[in-house]
Amino acid sequence: MTTRPDVSADAAVDFDHHSDDYNLNELAINADLRRKCPVAWNTNYDGFWFLSSYEAVSQAARDGDTFAHKYEPNAEDGVDYQGEMGVPRPEGQPALGIGEIDGPYHLALRHALAPFLSPGAVQTLKPFMEQKAHEFLDQKIADGHMDLVLDYASPVPAILTMKLMGLPLDNWHLYANLFHSVMAMPQDSDEYLNAISQVPAMMQEVIEYAAAKRAKPEDDLTSFLIQFEFDGQRLTDEQLLNILWNLIAGGVDTTTSQTALTLLHLGTHPQLRQQLIDHPELYRAATDEFLRYFSVNQTLSRTVTKDVELNGQHLRKNDKVVISWLSANHDEKEFEKPDEIILDRTPNRHLAFGLGPHRCIGSHLARLMSEVMVRAVLERIPDYQVDVDNVHQYLGNPSMTGLGKLPVTFTPGKTGRTGTRHDTQG
């Protein structure tokens, strides 16, 4: 435990944000922190600041110069940039190519990628999203039972990500299984270790696909990145791999988690589910409300680059900071009845996609994909019942939340979408 003489006793805490106890009681612990000390010094993991209020989180997230995001140990500027406290970077796993860089290179990349992930570009993918959502429901609908994670919410985003990247669609399960296992399984489990062991081979596969695109570029994101230049230079293989890995990781499991948690909640709150079925005009607002409530990307780490004061606390250069999006999104000062889901909540200035220079570049895609998948389930199997005893929730992962399994039963139906409500507009 790391104490600080310049931190008052009422600002020091010692909870382990990797523990099952924290994960199971996170909302209550965060609420207590917001009341007592929204910028708290956690004495675990060599010491770090934990930001829990909407105001503190917003201030830090917007100030990318003071609260740097990059991962760069032993940097030349004297700042020891590091990743999330207590989470070792698995050997061979690349840095996150957009998520862990700052400055002009980061801004240039975001500007270049924006047209692929704009609201207009995302809308053109909606028919494909709907097609795949219904295809995977068709595979199980006659059985009367399925796992809404493994059979549905995992494959659909994976295939869409593969399509966007220009990677072979038939390899979706390899990427989905790897990222899902890394997030869902304990780090000492065989499933996690097996997934991590596959990282080097999968990275090599991505590089080989990229090499093929160099010879024959197409209209996809990978081909674009191969031709992208920064300061007159093409990306190196390492830079390209880091970016592609970041985009795949961001697209494969986060939307899976958001959709699965939404379907679990609707499956265990029948009045809320019926309200959404009866009022489909609420889907867009409801999607944002579920994003706020669950905030699947729960925390993010930062490194302080210069001494700064935040909420009356003095943060030093090289201090580590954990920003809690989840806590900010449940702040009573910003949201009325924050621990309730209100489908038509407005305004809803949630931070589920982050804020500032590192706000999630794929937010439009993630929002629409989750809406499409939830809508398809409520159209096709509206009476699904959750096997609550066999739901598997992520534990011990402070940066992500989600479900490993979501088994359900329902009245068997017919394949195809005859008789279901379906439209391709908003």
Secondary structure, DSSP 8 states (H G I E B T S, - for coil): ----TTS-GGGEE---TTSHHHHHTHHHHHHHHHHH-SEEEE-STT-EEEE-SHHHHHHHHH-TTTEE----TT-TTS-----STT----TT----TTTT--HHHHHHHHHHHGGGGSHHHHHHTHHHHHHHHHHHHHTTTTTTEEETIIIIITHHHHHHHHHHHT--GGGHHHHHHHHHHHHHS-TTSHHHHHHHHTHHHHHHHHHHHHHHHHHS--SSHHHHHHH-EETTEE--HHHHHHHHHHHHHHHHTHHHHHHHHHHHHHHH-HHHHHHHHH-GGGHHHHHHHHHHHH-SB-EEEEEE-S-EEETTEEE-TT-EEEEEHHHHTT-TTTSSSTTS--TT-SS----TT--GGGS-TTHHHHHHHHHHHHHHHHHH-TT-EE-GGG-EE--S-TTB--EEE-EEE-----SS-TTS---S--
